[in-house]
Amino acid sequence: MVDATASGENRAFASTAVPYRAPPSARFVSSVQAATDEALAGYAEFARTALHAPPQDPLWVRHWIEHLRPDAIIAALTVDDHTVFALALEIERTGPFRIARFLGGRHANGNFPAISDISERDFVSSHLPALFAAIRSARPDIDLVALQRLQPDLNGVNNPLAGLPSFPSPNLALAVDLDGGFDSVLERASGKRKRKKHRSQARKFEAAGGFSGSKQGREKKQDACSTPSSP
């Protein structure tokens, strides 16, 4: 994974059921709104046809907000009333600072924001400064936007947030080599204790209804941070 760092209008999200390509004269609008029921419904409608990672799925976003009641916002880019990018964030206090992060904190792994179509990624990346400026304008109390554990690409599409100044995530647990299966992982890293812990956890999962695992690749992830620029 990778960590990246970098120093509006309240409109409904518009679902784009077919790929939308912005004309040269297109008008980009950055919007930031509180994560109300209406905003979450709009995000869900847009995400229905957008590319996004599981932690950015509307169900994840809604359930996290409903159960934990965080201070959350939905930031979006629209092109001529077509939503092309949406970012769900929660604001937490860390020491004297207020930091905006992906919903889910450390539980959100392999983050990839909702984006409408491959053809829009360049447009989105070039308009991210305007989006951060909108966040700054709507929420001047936010000191930092920290976008951690970014998936560099998804289904062949580059993460538009990965273009921010970034660095490899320091969490080595996110860079485990899965070659050879789980037994090989344990053998390479003091396997006896970890195997015992794994058996204990597996029994608990089985008692709760079972589980399944998958290998999604070993790409390095990114974290991105941004201090919202002045409007």
N, C-alpha and C positions, 0 to 999 in steps of 0.2 A: 504494500500500500504506500501511498504518498501523501504528505502533508504539504499544502501550498499556502503561501502568505502573500498578501498585497495590502500595500497601504490604500405619491402621485394620485395617479387617478384611482378611484375606487370603482373599478368596472368588473362586471362578471366575466368569468372565463368562457372562452368560446371554443367548443370542441371542433377539431379539424378531422373529419372522417377520411379525407383524402389528402395526400401530400400537398402542402401549400408552399409555393415558391414566391418569395417577396419580390415585387418589381423594383427597379432602381429608385422609383419615387416613393417607395413604401414609407409609412410613418410608424416608427417604433415608439411605444409608450411603456414606461416602467411603472408598475403599480405595487403597492405594499398595503396589505390590510390585515387586521386581526383575524385569527383563525376562528371565525364564527361559524355557525352551522351553514350559513349561506356560502361563505368562502370555501368551506370544506366540500360542500356539494359541487361547487364549481370546479375545485381541484380534482375531485373524483371523476367528473364528466370529462375534463381534459385528459387526465391520466388514462382513461379508458382506451384511448387510441395513441397514447404517447409511449415512447420508450423510457423505461425507468428501472431501477434496481428494486429488489424486494423491500428494503427499508424506506423507500419512497412510494410504496404502494398505498393507495388511498385507505385501505383497511388498517394497515399499520399506523398511518398518520392519525386517522380518526380514533382508533382504540387507544393509542398512546395519550392523545389529548383528553379523551373522555375519562380515562382512569387516573391519570396523573395531574390533570388540570394545570399544565405549564403555561407560562406566558409565551404564546406562540403566534407566529405571523406566516402569511403566505405572500411571497414576492414573485412577481411574474413579469414577463416581457410579452407584449402583444404587437402584432404587425397588422395594421389596418383592421383591428378588432379580431384578428385571429391569434389565439394564444400559441406561442411557440416554445415557451420555457416557463417552468414553475418550480419554486423552491420553498419547501416547508421547513421552517426553523423554529427552535425554541430558545428563549433567552434565559440564561442562568447567571447567578452572581457567583463569581470566583474571586474571593478576597475583595478588593475594592472595585473590581471591574464587572461589567455586565457583558457577557459573551453570548453571541448567537451561534447555535450549532444545529446540526441535523437532529431531528427528533429521534430520540432513542439513546443518545449519548454513546457510551461504549458498546451498547448492544447493536447499534447500527454499524454494520460492517460491509465494505464493498459498495459505498454510496455512489449513486449515479442519478442526478436530478432528472425530472420529467422533461423531455424534449420532444417536439412534435415530429420532426422528420430529419433524416440525414442531411438533406439539402439546406437545412436551417442552421447547422452547427457553426458555420463561419460567421453568420449574422449574429448569432447569440453571443459568441465569444467577443466580438467587437463591441457589443453593447453592454457587456457586464459592468464596466465602470458606471454607466448610467443607472444600472440596477442598484449598485452599491450606494450611489448618490441618493437614490430614492429611499433606500433603507435609512440612510443617515438623516434625510429630511423627515421621514415619518417617525423614526425612533432615535432622536438625538442622544438618548440615554445609553445606547449600545456603543461599547468601546471597541469591540472586535468581532468580526465574523470569522469563526474558525471552522473550516470545512474539512473534517478529518476523515481518514480511511476511505479515500476516493478510489473507485474502480477506474483505472486509466481508460478502459474502453469496454463497450458492451455490444455484443452482436456486430462487431466490426465498426462501431461508431465511437469516435474519440470523445472522451468526457470533456465538455466545454469548460468545466471548471479546472481541468488539469493544466490549462494554459496559464493559470496564475503562477507566480513564483512559488516553487514547491521543493520539497525534500522528502526522501524516503521515510516512511513511518518508522519510528524507533522501536515499535513493539515487535520483537522478534517472533512472538507467538503467531503473528499474522503471516509469517514467511516460512512456515514449516514445509519441508519437502515431503510430499505425499507419495513419492515413488515407492512401489513395493507393497503398498497397503499399510494398514494401521499397525500390524505386527512389526513391520520394518521400521516404522516411525519410533515405536517403543524401544526397539533394539538399539537404535542410534542415540537414544537419550535416556539412559538409566531406566530400562524397560520394566523391571520387576515391580517397582512401586506404582508406576503409572498404569501398568496392566491391572493391578489390583484395584486402583481407583476407577479405571474404566469399567471393570466388571461390576463394581458397586453402582456406578451411575447407570449402566445398561439395565441392571435389575430394576432400578427405580423407574426408568423410562418404560420398561416392559410392563410394570405394574400399573403405569398410568395410561397404557394403551399401545405401547410400541413406538418405534422410531425408525427412520431411514436416514442414510447419509449419502452424500454425493461429493464428487471432486470437481471443482469448477476451475481448476488451473492454479498456477502458482505465480501469476503476475504480481509485480510489486504494486502496492497501492499507494495513494497519495493523501496527504492532508493539505488543506488550503486554508489560509487565514487572510482576512481582509479587514483593514480599518476603513469603514465606510467613508468615502471621500465627501468633501463638502459639495453641496449642490451648486 
